[in-house]
Amino acid sequence: MDKRYLWVCSLKLLSYTYFERKENFVMNEDIYDSWIMFMIDSGSFDYQIQEEVGTVEPGDILVCPPGITFRRKIGTPIALHFISFEIDEDLKLNQFKLPRFKTTLSDRLRLDSDINYLHNYQLTNDPKEYTQQQHMLNDIWQMLCNEWDKELHPNEYLYHTYSGDPLMNEAYEWLLNNAYSKFNLRELSDLVGLSPVQFSRRFKREFHMKPSEFVKRLRILKVARLLIDTNLTLEQIAERCGYENGFYLSRVFRGVMGISPSEYRVQNIV
């Protein structure tokens, strides 16, 4: 199914429980009758749902559909937000497939705000506060959909910074301003005080792509615009977009777009 359909789903909160300190799960595996969402403030736990295996840490959201075996083991004691919910009653569950079960959100500030509201209204019987909880749960769902959509349509999100990491936001802005000049990513990793490997991992954690991939996409988007908006030669375009020469640019462009720059220009000139 088209993952964009996930955007229109409406979640109904069934229950919300907060465990301030949980050292072990009562059962190492379980099968739930409803949809379950796990979020933690501290600690970590390992999980397996179908073929997906991983570790849940603060900033991650784990969603487990009903009727599926969920295996888990706490590594370090966790502060756990446990949410039970339903998705569109008229939706056939066998037609509903998540892109994955664990997702790391880029917008940690927004997530923390939503969790705070859920937590504040934990024991409420007030209809107004329950409505607020419903809203926060659905907002978290929209953030999940946003992350899934980024992976399906990455070029649409190149200029949107939702990171909760100020240092990586600075690096992101630096790349936006310098992507079309010739530079070595080592310069940027030194600038932010990290090793190249540390920088690459941290950047990918926040923006779901390596810095080199981000730069390549920025450059190819500019190349594509120049191809259809100007009469510049490929060598001239290469010079303006940070590539050594037109031959290398042509090879990179074909790898990303699937056609040569000349073919793209012919097909898209209006």
N, C-alpha and C positions, 0 to 999 in steps of 0.2 A: 504494500500500500504506500501511497505518497506520504512521506513523513510530515509534509506540511499540514496534513489533515490533523495531526496531533494538536495543532494550535487551537482548533475549534472545540476540543473536548472540554467538558465541564466536570470538575471534581466535586464530589459531595463528601464532606468530612464526617466520618463515623465516630472517631475517637482520637484524642491526643493525650499522650502520657509522657512525662519527663522523668528520667532516672538520673539523679544527681551523680551517683557513682555506682557503676555496675561492673563487677569483676568477672562474672561468668554468665553465660546464657543458661537458662534452666534446661533447655534442650539444645544439643549441638546441631540439630536439623529440625525443620518444621515445614508444614504445608499450611498456608493460610487460606481462609475462605474469602477474604477481601484483598484489595490492593493494600500494600504496606510500603511506607516510606521511612527510611532510617537516616537520621542526621546526627552528628556528634559534635560536641563542643571541645572535647579533649580525648586523648587516647587513640586507640585504633583497634580494628578487628578485621580478620580475614574472612572471606566469604567465597562461596561457589553457588552459582545459580545456572543450571544447565551446563554449558561448556565454558561460561565466563567465570574466571577466577581472579581475585584481586584483593586489595586492602583498602578499607574505608578509613579516611582521616578527616579532620576538620576541613570544611569547605566542600566535601564530597556529599552527594545525595545518592542513596541506593534505593531503587524502586523494585519491589518484588511483586509480580502479578499473582493472582490467586491460583491455587491448584498446582503450583510448581514447588519442587523440593528446594528449600533454602538451607544451605549448610553454612555455619559460621563459628568462629572461635575468636574470643577476645585476646588481643595481644597485651596491651596495657589497659588498665581500668578506664572505662569510658563514661562520659556524661552524654546520655542518649535521649534524643527526641524520637518518639515512636508514634507514627501516625497511621491510622487505618482509614481508608477512603474507598469510594466507588467512582467509577467513570461511566458517563452516559449510559443509563440503564438499557437503552435500545441498541447499544453497540454490541455486536457479537464479539466476544472475547477471542475467539479463534481467528478473527480477522485483524486483531489488534496486536501489533508487534513493535516493541520498543527497539530503537537503534542499539541500545545496550542498557544494562541494568545500573551501572555506576557512572555518574557524571560529575565532573569537577566544574563548579561554577566560576566564571570570571568575576562576576560582580559580588564580591564577598560582603561589601557594605550593605547592599540591598538584601542579601540573604540573611545577614545578621539581624537586620531590622525586622524582617518578616518573622524570624524565629523568636525574636523578643516579644512581638505581639502575641504569637501563639502561646508562649510561655506565660505571659501575664494573665491570659484568659484561660489558663489550664482547667480550673475548677468552676468555670462560669455556668450559670443557668440563665443568664441574661440574653435574650434574643439578639440585642444589638451587638453584644460582644461575640456571640456565636457567629453572627454575620461577618464580623471582622475576621474571625478565624478562617471562615470560608474564603474570604477575599485573600488572605495571606497564603493559604494553601494553593489557591489557583494562581497567585502571582509567582510562587515558587515553580509551579508547573510551567508557566510561561517562560521563566528563565531556563528551565530544562529544554523546552522546545527551541529556545533561541540558540542554545549551545549545539543542539542536534542540527539545526538549520545552518549554523556556521560551517559545519563540516560538509554539508551537502552543497552549499552555495558560498564558498569561501570568499570569492571576489566581491560579493555584495557587502562584506563586513570589514573590508580592509581599512576603512577610515573610522571605525567605531572603537573607541577605547573604553572597555568596561572593567579593566583590571583593578583589583584591590591592592596591587603592589606598586607603590609610588615610584620605586626605582625602575621597574620595568616600564611604567608609563613614560618616564623620562627617556628610556632607551627607544621606546616606540616612536615618540615625537622626534627624537634624533634621526631615526631611520627615515621617517616621513620627509625630513628636511634634507637628508644627505643621500638618499637611495640612488640618485641619478648621477652622482659623482663617483669617481674611482676611489675606493677605500677598502681597507681590510677590516673584517669584523673583529680582529684582535684589537684594533684601535678602540672600538666601542666597549669591548669587554674590559679593557684596561681602564677606560673612562669611568665605568660603573664599579670598578674595584673587584671584579670577579675573573676567574679563569675562563677561557673560551668554553670549556665543557659546562661549567657551572652556569654561565650566562645563557648558553643555548637551552639547557634543561629548564631553567627558571622562566625564560621567555616563552618556551613552548607550553609550560604549565599554565601560563596566564592567557596566551593567545592561540593555543592549539596549532601552532606551526613554528618551525625553527626560524631564527632571524634570517638565515640565508634564503629560505623559501618566501618569507615576507618580502624581502628585497626583490627577489626574482619576479614575484607577482606584481609589485608596484612598477617595476621596469617594463614588464610586458604590457601592462595596461597603458602605459605612456607610449610605448612603441606602437600599439594598436591605434591609439588616437592620432599619432603623427602620421601614420600610414594613410589614414583616410581623410585627415584634415589638412595635409600639406603635400607638397610635391618634392619634399626632401628625399635625397637618395638614401639607400640603406646605410651607407658609410656615415652620412651626416646624422642620421637617426641614432646610430650606434654611439656616436660621439656624445650626443645629447642625453643618452640614457644610461651611460656608465659602462658600455661594452667596448672591448678593445678594437673590434673591427666588425664590418658587416657580415663576414662569413660566420663568425662565432655567434653573432646575434641571430642570424638566420637559423642556425642549428638549435639554439635555445628556444626561439619562437616556435619552430615546428614541433619541438618536444612538448611545449605547453598547449599550443592551439591546434595541433594536428595538421596544419597546412603551412606552406611557406609564406613569408611576408608578402611576396608579390601576388600570390593567389588571394591572400586576405584583402589586399588593396583592391584588386579587381572585383572581388565579390561584394565589397562593402562601400565602394564609392557611390555617392548619390548625386 
